[in-house]
Amino acid sequence: MDFGFFKIGALSPRTCVADPVQNTAHALDALRQAHRQGVQLAVLPELFLSGYTCGDLFGQDALLDGCERALLELARQTQALDMVIVAGVPLRSDGFLYNCAAVLHRGRILGIVPKIYLPNYQEFYEKRWFVSGVQNRAETLRLAGMEIPFGNLLFRLGERAVLGIEICEDLWVPLPPSTQMALAGANVIVNLSASNEAVSKNDYRRAMLAQQSAKALCAYAYASAGVGESTTDLVFSGACTVAENGTILADSPRFQQEGSAAIACVDLERLSSQRRQNGSFPDNARLASPPDYRFISVPVGALQQEHIDRAFDRHPFVPDDPATRAERCREILSIQAAGLAKRLSHTGLTRLVLGISGGLDSTLALLVSVRAMELLGLPRQNILCVTMPGFGTTDRTYENAVELIRCLGATFREIGIREACLQHMADIGHDPSLHDITFENTQARERTQILMDLANKEGGLLVGTGDLSELALGWCTYNADHMSMYGVNCGVPKTLVRHLVENFAGQADVQTAAVLRAVLDTPVSPELLPPDESGEIAQKTEEKIGPYELHDFFLYHFLRFGTSPQKLLFLAGRAFGGQYTQQQLADWLRLFLKRFFQSQFKRSCLPDGPKVGSVSLSPRGDWRMPSDAQVAVWLSALDEN
């Protein structure tokens, strides 16, 4: 199984201007190397077989005849390679010369696509030699006695990939052909280019490639002419890039004397999922009326798993780069605080009520509350923080909670719940020595009752503390910590909560930073069961439901891209390497799927809360799912793996 991955190589081999024979030899070296790496689609630069900078030599039949022979030789020499090749070549048709991309596979020339937009400004002078593909009226181009499809062509490569081709300047116009190709069904676009270098041009070009891949929801591979081109007036660098839906997957080093390449595995299943979810994409296709493309089918084999060398981030919610991560944390805290501040101003309330446990989630909720009060110009004393020691509360978490409230200047109140819970258990006839779900949830609901009633009494808003990961797994007590008047953490996964608190600590005073780091060092726990003999936390969440880093990984790919269970297991195996066995990954994934489906009834009645990232479980927004949906299909798919 290739799990929808498709390997593309953007290649810029050594170039010899006006020497098709030598260029063919360099191309073959690069193509064979790419084939050994499992590349299924390779693209060479614009006019590669001739060289882009031939100038008026394009008017010489000797050069053009040589290019045609080189193209036929390139096809013959690659007959044994199960790889689609797109090569730039000047070709004549009906008395005109076209700047073309020729598509080769297994020794055959499958089709030829001409360049549409010819630059004729500043350093470019293409209209002196070439005509636009718009001028072409023929459906075929005659070459060596063959009638080869010519014009508006798309290529079906195997079962998933649909290839569209544009050439250099085609991308730089307001409505690139690649946009129309994508609307017609292309999900892989290649660009054969000869873009010279100038100061800052590479940054602009990369940004444009990423943006086009995002707008067209496609994979985009770009191969530009290298340093072997003539330096009479211009310098070329061999810039090659592969992008996917706004992300640069691979970039070649530039200015390499021996040529350069960018090779990457693109995820066609992911792109397909994104297009299905984006309702504006088909609307635009209907309104834009793309040209009538002729489709050519190419039997391309599946990518072997050993050639899937794409890197998979263990923590997709958390940027690896420290500077980017810090900026992301600041932005998320601002979104959370802005949402809470708006809710306060809308209701006319000036006070907040929070239950503070000494754990990560309630700590983050308090930090958000502090920031919201700053936005509204209200004193921190208007934040009523309540600690409610129960049967499982440890000295460690209690002291952290008390010290944090003091450092942040909020109002502190302590209300013990043991006696109330014992009375309630007596009322319902439950033995308090039986530490079951009733014992645990009695405490959770007692705490929520206190907080709700305090919010009414104080004229305040009860701030929820539960995070996105807990909502996904149903790791919350229904109508207890599951409920609040505004859930500020509902869009933040557990792996990101930690970094938000850590980022705040990095900017806080010494005492506040110290207590925040003490919270970060505390095991995640609901503290509903009594401590162990040494007074330490006995109930550790991750020992029961599995590592949050795995669940957040599953959650991201499951919700964001509709990733199948088999692929989830494959991705996790690649991302986490030897950290977990394959059996552990399968067991935790099975638990994730079961809990996710079983817990939808809790998510169907969530309080309001801000969306902060691309994944959300709000029943009013991103995720609408029946509470009684069955998980059997997903578990069966996992078992088949």
Disulfide bonds with the S-S distance in Angstrom:
none
